[in-house]
Amino acid sequence: SCSRAKDVTMPAKLPGNFFSARSPVIDLFRGQLDYADHLRQDSDVVLYFFYAPWCGQSIAAREEIEHVATRLSDQVLFVAVNCWWNQGKCRKQKHFFYFPVIHLYHRSFGPIEYKGPMSAVYIEKFVRRVMTPLLYISSRSKLLDFLSNYEPGVLGYFEFNASPQPPGYLTFFTSALHSLKKDYLGTVRFGVITAKHVAEEISLVHSGSVYLHRHVNTSLIYPNDIMNYTAENICKWALENREMLIRWLRPHGGKSLLLNNELKKGPALLIFIPYNPLAEVHPLLDEITKVALEYHNCNKSQAEKTALHDLGDTDSPAFDSSDPDAYMELSETVSITKYPCCNTVVLPQWHSISRTHNVCELCINQTVGVKPNKVHVPHCNFVEIEAALDSFYLQEHTFFQVISNTIECSNFLSFYSPFSYYTACCRTVNRHFLGFISSEKTIFQTPKVAFSSHGKKDNTQHSIPHIEDRNCFISDLHISSTNITGLSCRTNKTLNLYLLDSNLFWIYAERLGASRSTHLKEFAAIVDLKEEVHYVLDQNQSLVGSTLENFIKNFSILYSPLKRHLVDDPSVHFREPHVITEVMTTTFRETVLLSEKNVLLLYYAQWCGFCASLNHIFIQLARLLPPDNFTVARIDVTRNDLPWELMTDRLPTILFFPHWRKEQSVKFPEDFPVSLPNLLKFILHHSSLSSSEPCTKECLHKETVLQQGHISHLEREIQKLRSEISALHQAHDQLEAQLSAARREEHRLHQQKHVLEKQHKILQLHSDQLQATYDQKNQELLEMAEKLQELADASENLLKENTLLRILVASREGKLQSKDDIKESLQSEQTLSEENDILVSTATATLEERETGNIDTTETEHSSGNRTE
């Protein structure tokens, strides 16, 4: 039995160098992971670049890694490992789902995976942060620079008078590396204060204290008495309590829900700016950050800003927050307290005066005397809001006045906590102020303030209006001229602010409406998924702080003046007039809604096959209808944005907009087949409708003129059709003549084919006969060659025998010559002589016979050769 052959496979080729020999990157192209770990022991910072030789992303990132290695090879060890070769240890030990993968090690800590953009500047920035995870602050100016950065900052104070380092320093150092490991964007900056007088500026006294700096909310100190002092806990505490006023978005290019998850949180302001992570200064980013800080600055008072004048320049964002203990005296002096959340309440009208209302700002507050632990910062929840509203409505008569020029404030005890109370401040305002408070002067500004206490008499001196309107109580302090301060807390349309690097993600800006031809890649847009709208900042305006402020304010007001941006189809160009008008978003209003013609509009999509099958029907319809009164148009719903009232969930959809009232559009019945007669009946039926007013003579005259125009247009179309029919008849006759000539030619070719087939058969027979004759002659020649070979062998044997006989004869002749010299011969010798004579004669006769035979044989061969020729 025969066994099945085994499959033969060729082994994979040995991998080659991925990086050049001159590259500063050590290329372990055979996946020697054990050797890579050996190299790591001799370096403080090591970067592993795991790649697959066939991966396009790995090939693209190779040049970026080489660029970074060229700049940092003297401080960082760069090792590239082929993690795809099946015989290498990397492939056997690592199981990556994508390539390339970058891991960094700082001595024994790691791996720290880098998940950012595969760009040299971003990779170098991340490597430098791993190299120096802590910034050392030894002077007051460095502290100000650290606090003025827009990123959240964590500061640790350590007295470097111990050897080799102060207690807790290594733990704090490791927590900075943990932060980079958990958040590859590196949004939390870690710093170490080495001077005691500098630490006292932020109220740090004890060595080992950790301080989290926040711009808007209260800054925090790490609670050593509650949480263990470990690197993981410090990192977790910083990440959970950090303040994200503005966030970077860096999509990795693959499928992800990054943008979807962020946009679902609410309206988002997306700002695209060209960003270089290695640059020392970012003026545009600082200006945007300042706008974000003012926008979210709900819980900070101008008094704190003034108190921070002693530290330096007040324009820096660092001066918007500090530790509350350092400024408690000033806060108590000006009666400023912190409100976690507020709610605006409009009292009902109980009097006949229609132009007055009572507006109350209801806030959740805490007493100044009792301070809870800073770790447990109270958050706004529905239970507290509900309790505050209940308390407020129970005593709303206390605030009600028909016309009042004063602000009345009251405090209500909390139902759940003896240390919490609710503050409500009310005054009478005009109705036109209720849409949205956008003026720089708040409605609560008044020279006179009256306080009343209910349920908490000892806290009357701490009762103040809503936090955004407290500037009326601190008129002596410096007041910011920015009118978006705290706007995020005074409107229901709060924006989330995001930054994107236009050098990497400009394609997103183009899809949002940015111009492709712009040389300056700066762009801003507001996207609201809930309302399904987005607004674009005019690109003719420079992207500066004032422009962004106006953009945010215009979006936040109740009736926004911003114009909704609609996406057009850039591939449509109107180079020549068409029978069917292609409608885009920008031309929809003029072509359909504002046109004085009757408009038949087809909704279609490129992927809709049935929509494409209707094109010839609409072309015929457009040719039949008079162009002066009717327009046949279509719109691609996948490439254009439409108002919600004109959207459709079924394709194709046909709408008819009559000229006399465009808002009363009519939809073509879905149960009717889409054909030319049905469309004509549908159009004529709905275009003949008019208003309820009786038709006058002028109306009848217009109708007559319109009908005559229809008739003349139809007559022209009929004439065109007749001329086309006659042309078709002529073409038909020409085609018939060409077909008959083609048939004759086909018959002639068929006959020639039969003749050629017969000749082919005769030639085939003759070829077979020639082949048989050739085989026969070839056989005869082979037999003759065998005979000639036998004759040649016989001739060779005879030649050998002839040579022997000649030798024998020569020897005998020598003996006969010796006989003459012997005089005395014996009888025996005579007898021998006679015998020799007999033998000689016999040999001579034999020789003659053989010579005769040879001659005969030679003659026979010659005669045979003649016959063969």
N, C-alpha and C positions, 0 to 999 in steps of 0.2 A: 504494500500500500504506500502511496506517495503522500508525504506530509506537506502541509501548507508552508510556503516560504515565509520566513519572518520578515517583518518590516525593517527596512534599513534606513536609519536616520543618521544624518551627518552631525557630528558634535558642533556646538556653537564655537565661533571663532573667539580667540582670546581677546579680551578688551584692550584698547589702546589708550594712550594719553588723552585726557579730556582737556587739560590745560597745557599750554606750551612749556617747553623746557626752561625758558627764560622767565616764566611767571613766578612771582613770590609765593604763590599758593602751592603747597605740597599736595600733589595729586596721587592719591592711593587708588589707582584705577582698577585694582583687583579686589577692592573691598576689604583691605586689611584693617579691620576695626581694632584688633588687639594692638597693632602697631600705632594706630592713632591714639589709643589710650596711653600708650607708653610715652608718646610725644607730649601729651597733655601734662604729664607730671613735672616737666621742666619749665612750664610757662604759667604765668599768673592768669592771663586771659587767652582763651582759645576759641576760635570760631570754626565750627564744623559745617561744611557745605555738602549735604547729602544730595546726590544727583542721579539721574538716569541718562545714559548717553543719547538715547533716542528722544528724550523729552524736549519739546520746543521751549517750554518755560525755563528749563535748565540751561539750554543753549543761550537763551536771551539773557539770563541772569549771570552767565559766566563772565561777560565783559564788565558788568557792574561790580562783581566780587573782585575781579582783578584790579579795578580802579581803586576800590577801598583798600585792598591789600597793599597796593603801591604806596598809599599814604600812611598806613598804620602798621606796616610789616615790622617796624623796629620796636613796636610795643605789643602787638597782638600776633599770635600764631594762627595762620590760616591753613586749614586742612580740608581738602576736598576728598570725599569718599564715594566711590561708585557703589551704590546700594542696590544695583539691579542684577549684577552678574551672579548667577545661581551658585557658583562655587565659592564666592566670597563670604566671609563671616558676617559682614554687614547685612547681606540679604537673609542670612539664616537667623540673625538675632533681632533685626529691626523689621517692622511691618508698617510701612508708610502707605497712606492712602493717596498721596499726591507727592509731586516733586516740583521744584526743589524744596528741601527743608533745611532751615538754618538753626543750629543750636549754638548757644554760647555758654562757656563755663568761666566762672570767676573763681580760680583756685579750686577748692573742693565743692563749691556750690554750683549746682546746675542739674539738668540742662535748662537754660532759659530760651524758649523758642521765640523766634522772631516771625511775626505774621503780618508785617506791614508790607508796603509796596516794595517790589524788587527794583528799587532805584538806588543808585550809589549814595546820594545825599541822605536818604532816609536810613539806609543800612549803616552808614558811617555815624549818623547821629545816635542810633541805638547802641552801636558798639561803644561809642564814647561814654554813654550813660552807664553801660555795664562796667567800663573801665573805672569811672569815677561816679559811683552811685550817690555820693554825698558831696555837697558843696560846703566848704569850710568858711565860716563867717567870723571874722575877727575884728570887724570895725562896724561902726554905726552906718556908714555909707553902704557897705555890703549888705547889711540887714535891710535897708530901705530898698535896694535893688531886688533883693529876694522877695520882699513882701509886695513889691509893685508888679510882679509877674502875674499874668492872667491865670496861670496854672495853680491848682491847690498846692499849698506848701506845708510840710511837716518839719518842725525845728526841734532839735534835741540839744540840751545844754549839758556839757561835760567839762569838768575841770581836769585838764591834762597835767596833773601834778603827781600822778601815780605811775608806776612802771609795771608792765609796758604800756597799758592803756587804762583809762578809768573804768570802773565797774559799769556794766550795761552798755558800753560802747559797741562791742562786737554784736550784741543783740540788736541794737539800733541799725548797725551797718547791714546786718543780714535782713532786717525788715525792709530796707530799701531795695535789696535784690529780690525779695519776695514780691514787692510791688511791681517791679519790672516783669517778673515771671507771670503774674496774674493779669496785668494790663500792659500789653505790648506797646500801646500808644505812649506810655510813660507820662500820664497826665498829672501824677503826683510827684512833686519835687521834694527831696529830702536834703536838709541842711543841718550842720553842726555848728553851734555857737561855742567858741572857745574862750571868750572873755566874759567875766562876770558882769561888768558894767553894761555890756551889750545885752546880756540876757535879762537884766533888770528892765530894759526898755519894754519888754513884753511880759513883765511880771513873772519871770522864771527865776527862782531863788535857789532851789536845790539842784545839785548835780544829778543828772539822769532824768530830769523832767522832759516831757515830750509835749509839744505845742502844735496844734492844728490851726493854721491860719485860714480864715474865711473872710471874704470881702463884704458880703451882705449880712449873713447870719452871724451869730455870736461865735467867736473863736473858742476852741475847746482845749483843755489840758487833759492828758491821758490819765484816767482814774486808776492809779496803782492800787488803791485799796479795794477795788472791785474786780479788776481784771488782772490776771497774772502778767508779769512783764516778760513776754516772749515775743520773738520776731513775728510769728504768725498772728498773734493777737494785735500787735501794733499795726501791722499791715491791714488786717481786717478792720480795725477801728478807723484807720485813715480812709480806707475805701468806702466804708459805709457812711461816714460823716462828711466826706468831701463835698465841696460846693461846685456844681457844674453849671455855670452861667451860660457857657457856650461850648459846644462839643464838636470835635472833629469827626467827620465821616470819611472813611477810607474803604470803599468797596474793593474786594479782592479780585473782581472781574469774573468770578464764577457765579453759579446760581446760589442765591442767598436771600434771606428775608430781612437784611439789614435796613434798607430804606423803608420797606413796608412796615416793619415794627416801629420805626421811629415816627413815620408819618401818621400811624394810627393813634399816637398819643395826643394829637391835636394839630392845629395849624402850625406850620413850620416855615421859618425864614431861612432859606438856603443861600449862603453867600459864597461865591466862588472868587478866590483871590490867588494870584501866583505866590507860592510859598517856597522859600528855601530854608530848610531846617537848620543849615549850618550858618546862616547869616546871624550876625551879632545883634542887629536891631531890626525890628519889624514895625515901622511907623503905621502902616495901614492896619495891621493886626491890633496894635495898641489902640488905635482910634475906634475900631469895631468893638474891642473889649470894653472900652469906656462907655460906649452906647449900651452894651449889654448890661454893664454894671448899673447904669442909671435906670435902665428899664426894669431891672429886678430889685432895685433898692427900695424895698417896702418897709423894712423894719429898722432902718438906720436913720438917725436924726442928724440934722445939720450941726447940732451941738457937738457930737462926737467928731465930726470933721474939723470943727474949730479947735477942739482939744488936741487934735493931732497936728496942729500947726507947729507945735514945739519940736516935732520930729523932723520936719522938712517940708518939701513942696507939697501943697495940698492937691495939686492936679494929678498926682500919681494915684492909681487904684489902691495902693497900699493904705491910704489914709481913710478908706471907707469902712474899715473895721479894725477892731483891736479887742484885747481882752476886756470884758465889761467891768472887772474889778478896778481897773486903772482909772475908770471914768465914772464911778458910781457917784462921787460927790457932785460932779457936774450934772449927771443925769437927775439926781434928786433935786438939785437947785432949780433946774428948768422943768421939773415934773415930767420927765420923759420915761415912758415904760414901753416894753416890747409886747407886741400883739401877734400871736401866732396866726390868727385868721380873723377876718372881718366880713360883715355882710351889710348890704345897703337895703334899707326898708323905707318904703313910701307909705305914709299914713293915709287912710281913706279920708275923703272930703266930707266933713260933717256940716259944713256951712255952705251957703249959697255963693260964696266968693269963688269964682271958677278959676281965677288966675293964680291961686296960691296953693301950695302943697307943703307938707312937712316931710322933710327927708331926714332919716336917722341912719347914722353909721354905727352898727352894732358889732363890737369886738370882744373877743375872749381875752381876758387879762389875768395877771397874777399879782398878788400883793408884793410890795417892795420889801416888806419886813421879813418874809419867809422866802428863802431861796432854795429851790430844789437842786438836787445834784445835776451837774451840767451834762452828765451822760444821758440822763433821762429827760431830754428836752421835750416839753409837751407838744404834741402835734394836733392839728385841726382835725376833728372827726365829727361825724354826724350827730353823735349823742350830745356833744357840747353845744353844737349849733342849735339843735332842737331845744335844749334846755334854755339857751339864751333867748331864742325867739319866744318861748312860752313866758319867760319872765318879762320880756319886753311888752308883749301884747297885753299882759295882765295889768300893766301900769302905764299904758300909752296915754291915758288921759292926763298924766302928769306933765307931758311935753306939749300937749296940744294948745296952740294959740292961733288965732285967726291971722294976725299979722305980728311978727316979732322980729326985732332987729338984734336979738341976742341968741347965743347958742346955749342950750340947756343940756347939761351932761349929768348922767346918773350912773350909779354902780349898783348891780344886783348880785346878791350872794349866789354862789353856785350850789346846785342841789347835791352835788357829788363830792365836792372837796371844800374844806373850810378855808383853804388858802387861795382859792380862785374866785374871781368875780367877773361880771360882765359890765362893760362900759358902753353906754349909748349916748350919743350927742345929736341933737336935733335943732333945726331952725327952719324958718319959712323961706321958700325960694320960689321964683317964677317958674312957670311950666316949661318955658323954652330952654331952661337949663337942664331939664331932666333927660334929654336925649343922650348926651354924653358930655362930661366935664372935660373939655379940651383946652380951655383957656388957661393961660399961665396963672391967673388969679383964681384961686379956689372959691367955691361958693360959701365956704365957711369963714372967709376973711371978714372980720368985723372988729371994730374997736372995742366992743363991749362983750364980755363973756360972763354968763351967770351960771353957777354950778348949784345943783341940788343933789342931796344924798338921800338914798333910800336903802335902808338896810345895812349900811356900813358908814357910820358917821365919821369914823377916824380916818377914812381914806378920801375925804373930800378934797384935800389939797392935791391928791395925785390924779384926780379925774381930768381927763383931757379928751379932746375930740379924736376923730379917726386919725390914724397915724399919718396918712398922706396930707392931712389938712392942719397939722399942728404948727405950721410956720406962723400962724397968727399969734402964737403964744411966745415965740422966740424971735421977735422982730429985730432984736438987737444983734442977733447972730447973722453970720454970712449965709445967704440963701442962694442956692444954685439957680441959674437962669434957665436950665434945661427943663422943659415942660413934659418930658416923658419919664421923669423920676417916679418910680413906683407904679408905672402904668400897667404892669403885668398883674397887679393886685386890684386895679380899679376897673377892669373890664372882663367880660366873659370870653373875649376873643384873645386869650393869652397865647403868645407865640413862643415856640421852642426855637432856639437859635442854633444853627449848624454851620460849620465851616467845611469847605471842600477845596482841595488844591486844584486850581484850574489847569496846572501843568499836566496833571494826571487824569483828571475827570472832566475835561471840557466837553466831552460828548454828552454828558448829562445836562450841562447848561444849554447845549444846542437843542436838545430835545425839549427843554423847557421854554425855548424861544430866543436864545442868544444868537447873535449874528455870527456867521462863520467867517466873515471877512474882517472882523475886528482884529486889530493888532494888539490891543490891550485886553488881556483876558481877565476882566473884572465884570462880575454879573451878580445880581441878586433877584430872587423870586420868592414869593409866598405861595405855598401849596396847602390847600385845605381839602383833605380827602372827604370829610364829612359833607361839605357843601359841593364837592366835585368842581371846584374852581381853583384857578391859580392866577396870580398877578405877577407882572414882570416890571421891575424897575427900569425906567427909561435909560437905555444905554448911552444916550447923548449926555446924560448927567454923570459927573464924576462920582465914584463910589467913595464918599466921605461921610463923616459922622452926621452932619446936618441932613444930608440926603437920606440916610438910613432912618433918622429920627422922623422926618416927614413921611417917609414910606410906612413906618410902623404906626404912626398916628393916624394916617389916612385909612389904614386897614382896621384900626381899633374902634373907630367911631361907629355909631349905630347904623347910619346910612353911609356906607363907604363910597367915596367918590372915585375909587380906583376902578379902572376899566378892566373887565375880565379879559384875560389873554386867551385867544383861540388859536389852535394849531392849524396851519395850512398845509397843503400838499405842495412842496417846493418843486416837484417834478412836472407840474402842469404849466405849460407855456402857451399863450395865445398868439401864435405866430400868424395864423390865418383864420378867417371865419369858418365856423363849423355849423353843420345843420343842427346838431344838438349842442346846447350850451353846457359847458362844464362849470359847475358852481363850486366855489371854495368858501371857506369860512369868512374871508374878508369881503367876498362879493355876494354873499347870501342875501344880505339886507337890500342891496341895490338891485340885484337881479330878480329877487322873488318878492320881497315884502314891499318895496317902494316902487316897483314897476307898475305902469298903467296898463300892462297887458295881462291877459289870462296866461297863467303859468302852470304847466304840467311838469311835476318834479318826480323823478325816479330815484329812489334810494337803492344803492347797489354796493357791492364789495368786490374786490378783485378775486376773492376765492369763491364767489357765488357763481356756479356754472349756469344755473337757470337765468340769472340776471344777464349773462352774456348772450343767451339765446334770444333775448327780447330786443337786441340792438337793431336788427333789421326792421322790426315792427315800428320802433320809435323813429327810425330814419324815414320810413314811408309816411308816418304820421306827420313828421315835421315838414315834409315836402308838400303834403296836402293842405295843411293849415296855413292861412295867410300870415306871413311874418310880422305884419303891422299890428296884428291883434293878439297873436298867440306866440308863446315861447315854450319850446320843449327843452327841458333841462334835466340834468342828472347830477348827483352828488355822491361821492365815495365816503361812506360813513366811517370807514376804518382810518381814513387819513385826515378827517376834519372833525372839529368839535361843533356840536349843535346845541342850542338851548334845550332844556329838558322837555319843554312842551312839544318840541318837534322830533324827539327821539322815537325810535321804533325798535322793536325786538324781533321783527320778522323781515326777511329779505326775499324777493324784492317787494318794496312798498311804493305805491303810486299815490301822490297827493295832487289835487287840483286846487289852485288858488285863483278864484275869480277876480277880475279886475275891479269890480265894484265894491268888494269887501274882502280883503286878504285874510283877515282874522277868521273868516268862516271857511276855512279850507275843508275840502271833502276828500275822503279816502276812497279809492277804487275798491269795490266789493271783492273780498277775498274768494268768494265762492263762484265768481264769474271768471271764465277763461280770458287771459290777456291776449286779445286779438285786435286787429285793426278796426273791424266794424264795432266791436264792443267799446273800444276806446273812443271812437268818434261819437257814438251815441252818448257815452258818459260825459264827454266834453261839451257837446252841443246842448245836452240837457241842463247842465249846471251853469254854462255860460249864458244861457238865455234867462236865468233867474234875475230878478231885479228887486228893488226895495218895495216896500208896501205902498209907496206913493203912486198915484195914478200917472200913467204915461201921457205926456203932453205931445203936441204936434212936433216939437223939436225932437222929442224922444223917438216918435214914430219915424221921422225923417232920418234920424241917425240909424234906426234899426233897418230902414229900407236901404240906406247906403251900405250898411254892413252886409245885408243879404246880397245886394248886387255885387259887392266886393267879393263875397264868397262865391257867387255864381261865376263871375269873370275869372276868379282864381281857379275854380274847378275847370272852366272851359280851357284855360291855358294848360292846365295839367293834362286834360284829355288830349289836346293837340300834341303835347309832348309825347304822350303815350302812343298816339297814332304814328307819329314819325318814328318812334322807337320800334313799333311793330313792323312798319315797312322795311326799316333797316334790318330787322331780324329776319324777315322773309328773304331779302336779298342774301343775307349771310347764309340762310338755310339752303338756297339754290346753289351757291358756291360750294357749300359743304357737300351737297349731294354729288356734284360733278367731281369733286376731289375723291369722294368715296368710290364712285364707279371706276375712275382711273386706278385707284388703289386696288380694287378687286381684280381688274385685268392684269395688272402687274403681278398680283399674287398668283393668278392662274398660270402665267408664263413662268414664274419662278417654280411653281409646282412641277411643271413638265420638265424643266431643266433638272430638277431634283431627281426625277425618275431616270432620266438618261444617265446622269452621273452615278446613280446607284448601280445600273447595269454594267457600266464600264468598270466600276469598282469590283463587281463580282468577277468579271473576266480577268482583271489584273490579279485578283486574289488566287484564281486557279493557276495561272501561269507562274505565279510566285511559288505555289506549292510544288509544281513540277520541277522548277529550278532547284528548289530545296532538296527534293528527292535525288536528282542527278548529282548534286553536290555531295550528298551523303555517300552515294555509291562510289564515286571517284575517290573520295577521301578514304574509304575502306580499302580499295585496291592499292592505293599508294602506301597504306600502312603495311599490307601484306608484302609488297615488293621491298619495302625497306627492311623487313625482317629477313627475307632471303639474302639480300645484299649483305646484311650483317653476318649471316652464316658463312658466306663465301669469304668474307674478309677474315673471319676466324680461321678457316681452313688454310687460306694462303699464308697466314702467319705461322701456323704449325709446320707447313712444308718448308718455309724459309729456315726455321730452326733446324729441321732434320738435314737440310742441304748443307748447312754450316758444319754440322757434326761430321758428315761424310767427307767434306773437304779436309777437315783436320785429320781424319783417318787415312785418307789417301796420301796426304803430305808425310805422315809418319812412315807409311809403307815405302814411299819413294826414298826416304832417307836410309832405310834399311837395305834397299836394293843397291844403292850406291856403295855401301860398305862391303858388299859381297865381292866386288872387283878387287879389292885390296887383299882379300884372303886367298892366298895361293893354295893352300892345302885345305880342301874341303872334304868332309867326311860324307859317307853315304847317307848318313842320317840327315846331314845338312842338305844334300841334294834332294832327298825326299821332302824335306821341309820346304825347300825352294819350289818344288813342283806344287806342293799344296798351296803355297802362297800364290803361285801363278794362277792356280784354279780360283782361289778366293778373289784375286784381283780381277780376273775375267768376269767372275760372277758379279762382283760389285760394280764393274764397269757396265755390264749389261743392265743391271738394276738401275744404275744412274741414268743411263740413256733412256730407259723406259720412263723414269720419273720426269726427265726433262721433256720428253715427248708429251707426257700427261700435263705438264705445266703449260706447255705451249697450247695444247688443246683447251685447257681451262681458261687461259687468257683470251683466246679467240671466242670462247663461249661467252665470257663476260662482256667483251666488246659488242658482240651481236645482241646480248640482252640489254645492254645500255642503249643501243640504237633503237631497239624495239620500245624501250621505256620512253625515250624522247619522242 
